[in-house]
């Protein structure tokens, strides 16, 4: 059974940093595209970042502040978030898809975690 489990969320002051992790299990994910999305209260889920064998991809709103990486030996993807802003407050979701193509739409990913809350105070 495929499972994605996020961790590392929490409360941080503006300007601070957090590192999210997403542990994947059930099969090997080394060929998958792995992504992070987020959903703030009252808003739609939005793309944050993705990584596949070609490279990394970011939303403009996080470019230069967030870094996505992966450890295929551990079946884990990370999101290092620096210079956090109150507008980064959201539930962050990990996603994966075996087709391997990076995408910014929810429909580009077939597997999802349950999310981890990130709250940035001003």
C-alpha positions in Angstrom: 0.0 0.0 0.0 1.4 3.3 -1.1 1.7 5.9 1.7 3.1 9.4 1.9 3.6 10.8 5.4 4.6 14.4 6.0 6.4 15.7 9.1 8.3 18.8 10.3 5.5 21.3 10.4 5.0 23.7 13.3 4.9 27.3 14.5 7.7 29.6 13.5 8.3 33.4 13.5 8.5 35.4 10.3 12.0 35.2 8.9 12.6 31.7 10.4 13.1 28.3 8.8 11.5 24.9 8.8 12.3 21.7 7.0 9.5 19.4 6.0 10.0 15.8 5.2 7.8 13.3 3.3 8.5 9.6 3.8 7.1 7.4 1.0 6.5 3.7 1.4 4.9 0.8 -0.4 7.2 0.8 -3.4 10.2 2.6 -4.9 9.7 6.2 -5.8 13.0 7.0 -7.4 11.5 7.5 -10.8 8.5 9.4 -9.5 8.1 13.1 -9.6 7.7 14.3 -6.0 5.9 17.6 -5.2 4.8 19.9 -2.5 1.5 21.8 -2.5 0.0 23.9 0.2 -3.5 25.1 1.1 -4.2 28.1 3.2 -7.6 28.6 5.0 -10.2 29.7 2.5 -8.0 29.2 -0.5 -7.4 26.5 -3.1 -4.5 24.1 -2.9 -1.5 25.6 -4.8 1.7 24.2 -6.2 4.9 24.9 -4.2 7.7 22.8 -5.7 8.5 19.6 -7.5 11.5 17.4 -8.2 12.2 14.7 -10.8 15.2 13.3 -12.6 15.5 16.4 -14.7 15.6 18.9 -12.0 13.6 21.1 -9.6 10.7 23.4 -10.2 9.3 26.2 -8.0 6.3 28.5 -7.7 7.3 32.1 -8.1 6.1 32.9 -4.6 8.8 30.6 -3.0 11.6 30.8 -5.5 14.9 31.7 -3.8 13.5 30.9 -0.3 12.4 27.2 -0.5 14.5 24.3 -1.7 13.2 20.8 -2.6 15.5 17.8 -2.4 15.2 14.0 -2.2 17.0 11.0 -0.9 16.0 8.1 -3.1 17.8 5.6 -0.8 15.4 6.7 2.0 12.3 7.2 -0.3 12.1 10.7 1.2 11.6 14.2 -0.2 12.4 17.4 1.7 11.3 21.0 1.6 13.7 23.4 3.2 11.8 26.7 3.9 13.8 29.8 4.7 12.8 33.4 5.2 9.3 32.3 6.0 6.5 34.9 5.8 3.0 34.9 7.4 1.6 34.3 3.9 3.4 30.9 3.9 1.0 29.7 6.6 -0.9 26.7 5.2 -1.2 23.0 5.4 1.6 21.5 3.3 1.0 18.3 1.3 3.4 15.9 -0.3 2.5 14.4 -3.6 4.0 11.8 -6.0 3.4 10.4 -9.4 5.0 7.5 -11.3 4.7 9.3 -14.7 7.6 11.4 -13.6 6.5 14.6 -15.3 6.6 17.7 -13.1 3.3 19.5 -12.9 1.7 22.3 -11.0 -1.8 20.8 -11.1 -3.3 18.5 -8.5 -4.3 16.2 -11.3 -0.6 15.7 -12.2 -0.2 13.6 -9.0 -1.8 10.3 -8.1 -0.6 9.9 -4.6 -1.0 12.4 -1.7 -0.1 12.6 2.0 -2.4 14.0 4.6 -0.5 17.2 5.2 1.4 19.0 7.9 0.5 22.4 9.3 2.9 25.3 9.0 2.1 28.5 10.8 4.2 31.6 10.5 3.6 34.3 13.0 4.3 38.0 12.3 
